Amino acid sequence: MKIASYNVNGVNGRLPVLLRWLEETKPDVVCLQELKAPDEKFPLAEIKSAGYNAIWHGQKSWNGVAILARGREIKELRRGLPGDDEDMQSRYIEAMIDDVVIGCLYLPNGNPAPGPKLDYKLAWFERLTNHASKLLEYNLPVVLCGDYNVMPADIDAYKPERWINDALFRPEVRAAFHNLVAQGWTDALRTLHPDEVIYTFWDYFRNAYGRNAGLRIDHFLLSPLLKERLLAAGVDRNVRGWEKTSDHGPTWIEIK
């Protein structure tokens, strides 16, 4: 099974790019972030024409997450992250596909930091960590993937010294990520490519993509049952070079 994660940065505005990528790579499962569309504006007809079923959790102008499956049934398990009934931001959706639990997430950016946005990010991270712990208790194959908005280590940022005070790289944010992983999760890309410079995001400014001045902020965390079933992991970097594309590249794994 090939599972991909893609911050599409506007599902309708980038729809030609998304459909081209789906046709060229044909992943079995796709987790999308930053739909930037309310539920009624999700392009279901076009997604279905491409051969995919879909569930989604949209929001007007901001956020939004979706899970697509090619020729497979999607059983929705959860819409929204537990722990705060007043949180109206559409950042998490969870489903079971072929007996694998898939959690698609879009973690808050947190800037400017310090401030309320960083506080919200850390609180969201804590809620994610609590929910992830409960998922592990079920002893099922689980994938938690998406845009985590965190670079876990210096190797994950081009010129990391420039990011010291950014909410994607602050010590407390990286500590939250490592605390989550320490529950028993496997960082798929870093496990298979421990010393390789791999980025998943390149800013639109200053020719960042051309200079490969990127960040690794999109991650796959695998539960213990999937660790030994991990076959491959990578980034479709070339998609970032397409016209009118997202500032993220699709990230993917293959599992037995």
N, C-alpha and C positions, 0 to 999 in steps of 0.2 A: 504494500500500500504506500503510495506517495502522497504525503500531506504537505501542503504549502500554506504559507502565511504571507499576506500582502497588504500593507497599508496603502490603499489605492488613492488616498487623498482626493476623495470626491468620486463616488461610484458612477454618477451620470456623466460628469465632465471627462472622466478617463475611460468611459465604457469601451470605445474602440481599442484602446490599449489592453484593457482587461480581456476582451473577447479574443483578440489576436494571441495574447499569451496563453489563454486557455486552449485555443486551437493548436498552438505549436507544442505545448508541453503536456497537456492532458493529465494534470494531477488528479488523483482520485478524490481528495478532499482539499478544500480551500477555505482558509479563514481570512476574512477581509476585515480591515479596520478603517476608521475614519470615512465612513460612507458619506457623511455630510448631506443626508437626505432623510426626510420623515418616512415612516413606514409605507405610506401610500405612494411614494415616489421611487420605491425600490424597483429596478428594471427587471422584474421577474420574467416577463415574456422573453426578453433577450437572453437571459441566463438559461431559461429552459430550452430555448432554441439551440443553445450551445451544448446541451446534453446534461445539464446540472439541475438537481433539486436544490432548494434553498430554504433556510430560515434566517430571519434577520431581526435586529433590534435597532431601529433607526431613531434619528433625532434631527430636527430641522437645523440646517446650517453647520452643525457640529457633531463630532463623535460618530457613533454608529458602528455596529459590528454585525457580521454575517458569517454563516457557515454554508458552504456549497458541497455537494457530493455528486459525483458523476455516476449515474446509474445505480445509486445506492439509496436505501431508505435512511432518512434522518429522523431520529427520535429525540425531540427537544426535551432536555432535562431541567434547564434553568435559564431564566432571562433576568439578568441583573445580578450583581454580586451581593450576597447577604451581609448583614451587619449594620446597615443604615437605611431605614425605611424612607428617610427624607432625601436620599440621593437620587436625583432625577436624571443623571447623566448616563447615556447609553454606552456602556463600556465593557459589558461582559455578556456572553451567551454560551451555553453549554449543551452538548448533545451527545448521543451515543450512535456510532456508526460502525457496523460490523463488530460489535462487542468492544469497541474502543471508545472511551470517554474523551471527547474533544472539548477543551475549554478555550474559547477565543476571547482574547482580552486586548484592551487598549488602555494602558495605564496612563494616568495624568502626566502632563509635561512638568508642571511644578514651578515654572518660571513666571514672574521674577522671584528670586529666592535671596534671602529668606522672606517669608510672608505667608498670607493665607493660602496661596496656591501650592506652596511647598507643604504646608501643614495638611492640606487635602490629599496631596500625593502620598505622604507618609501614612496617613490614616487609611487610604485606599490599599496601600501595600500591606498594611497590617490585616485588613479584612481579607485580602487575597491569601495571605499566609495562613490565616485561620481556616479559610475554606479549603485550601490545598491540603492542610493537615487532615481534615475530615475525609477528603477524597482518598488519601492514602490508606485510611482505615478500612475502606471497602475492598482493598487488595485486588483492584482491577487495573487493566492497562489504561493509563491516563496520559494525555498530551495536553500541556498548558502552553499555548503559543500565542504570539502576537507581538505588538509593539509595546515593549516594556518601558521605553523611554529611560533607559539606564545603560551606561557602558560599564560593565562589571570590572574591567581592569584597564591598565594603561594601554595595552596592546589594542584595545577596542576603540581607540580614538586617535585620529590624526593630530599630532601635536597636543598630547593630553594636558600639557601645562597651560594651555589656553582655556581649559574647561574647568579649572579648579573650583570656581564659585558658581558654576552652572548647576541647575537642579537635576540634570541628567548624570552628573558626575560627582556631586557632593558626597562626602564620606558617609553621611547617614543614609543616603539613597543607595549607595553601593552596599552598605552594610545590610540594608533591608533585603536586597537581592540575594546576598550570600546567606542570610539567615533563612530565606525561603529554600534555596538550593540545599542547605544543610539538613533539611527534613528527610532527604533521601532522593531528591530529584537529580537528573542528569542533564547538564547543558549540552545538547546534542552536537551543535557545531563545534564547540570548543573541545569536546571529548574526542571527536574524530580529527580535528585540526588544531592540536594544542599550541603550536607555535606560529601558525600562519596568520598573517594580517588579513582579516576578512571584515568587510564593511557591508552594511545593509541599507545605509542612508547616505545620500550626498546632497548637500544644500543646493538650491538653485543659483546661489550667488558665487561670485569669484571663481567661476569655472571649477567648482569643487569636484564634479564628476570627472572632468578631463584630467585633473591633477590627482585623482584618487584620494582626495582629502575628505574622507568619510568617517562614519561612526558605525559601530555594531550595536544596534539598539533593539533589533527584532530577534526574539529568542524562542527556542523550543526546549521546554523542560519535560522530561520523560519520567514516569514513575518506574520503580524498580523492575516491574514485570516487563517493561519495554527496553530496558538498558541492553540486554543481550540480544534483542531483536533489531537493534539499530544497524542498518546496512550502509547508509550514505547520508550525507547532509551537505548542503551548499546554498549558493545564492545565484539567481539568474541576473547577474550583474548587467548583462547587455540590455535588458529591458529598461534600465535607467537611462540609456542613451537614445531611446525611441522618442519620436516627436510627441509633444503634449503628454508626457509621461509623468508618473508620480515621482516624488523625490526619494522614494524607497525602491529597492529592488525586491522582487519576490524571493522569499527564503523557503527552503524545503528540506524534508527528510524522507528517507525510505525505510520502512520497517517490514520485517517478515510477517 
